[in-house]
Amino acid sequence: METFENLVRAEFAPKNTFLNTASNALLPARTVTALAEAARLRAEGGALDPLFADVEACRAAYARLAGVSVERVAAGATVALFTSLVAASLPPGAEVLTAEGDFTSVLNPFHARGDLKVRAVPLERIAGSVRPDTALVAVSAAQSADGRIADLAALREAARAHGARTYVDFSQAAGWLPMDADGFDYSVAITFKWLLGPHGAAFLVVPEDFGDLTPVQAGWVAGERPWDSCYGPVTELARSARRFDSSPALFTYAGLRASLELVEEIGVDTIRAHDLALADRFRAGLAELGHEAVPAPGSPIVSVPGLGRLQPQLADKGIAVSDRAGNLRASFHLYNSATDVDRLLDALSG
């Protein structure tokens, strides 16, 4: 079996110090090859069957990572569209509990309804803020802006105690944090961050009975027999979560299949240990420089207040990080090393 280092070396060759996975990941070499092969297939006029097979392979891989049966996984394009589906399921006046400053895609569709009561509280208080009249709790497993991790176990128990449904966005967690999607009513993730995929794919996990969801966006791919559902109303929706699918970006899924194979080959536990060791090294180095990161223990995302202004200067030095709300955000993944951490620290010390 190949070692972690050999696998990473074979798949990644960045030309800069890339510490920006929380924005988007580097693509593995195998993914780039798969994308090129998909494009060649289209250019040569080949049948699209292999590309549709890629969608199903990705659905199955994500189901394994999420810890649920494949029948509970819907394939789509964005978190915002799946959030809209969840928002559409709520009755007028329903209360949705959210975390202050959470990512827009997991929040805005509830606000856009105009007839829901959306209540925001600090992330640390979200479990204790569930009330008997709360219909849904919607939160990211890890915050995009600063990497703080939600106490999902406490949230799950509080929601169950009050009869509220749960909607968890794993976009900043899937790929390094073990998921237990079975513990929540609905969960979602895009795949171009920690799962190393191209843009244009997202997955939604639903209950076995589909919960309160209605497939208001259903098109031909949502039919039990898609190719018999191309004209007129769909006469029979898929008996699985595929009824919530949207027409797939086939090239994206062709590449994603290769990316998910790599994630599974290395293993989430191995990736997590590697990522967190680098983040902890960076936090320790920041402390030596007199800087204090936003407290986010156990997260590979490190956000440093007041240093976001340095992002352009760091980019000029070949170091890719983000400026988020004035904070410098660095995020560490499997293709990063201690050398990358030390290079960023050296740049900040100057």
Beta strands, then each sheet from edge to edge (+ up, - down):
strand 1: 17-18
strand 2: 73-76
strand 3: 95-99
strand 4: 117-121
strand 5: 134-140
strand 6: 165-169
strand 7: 186-190
strand 8: 202-205
strand 9: 301-304
strand 10: 319-320
strand 11: 322-324
strand 12: 327-331
sheet 1: 1+ 10+
sheet 2: 2+ 8- 7+ 6+ 5+ 3+ 4+
sheet 3: 9+ 12- 11+
end
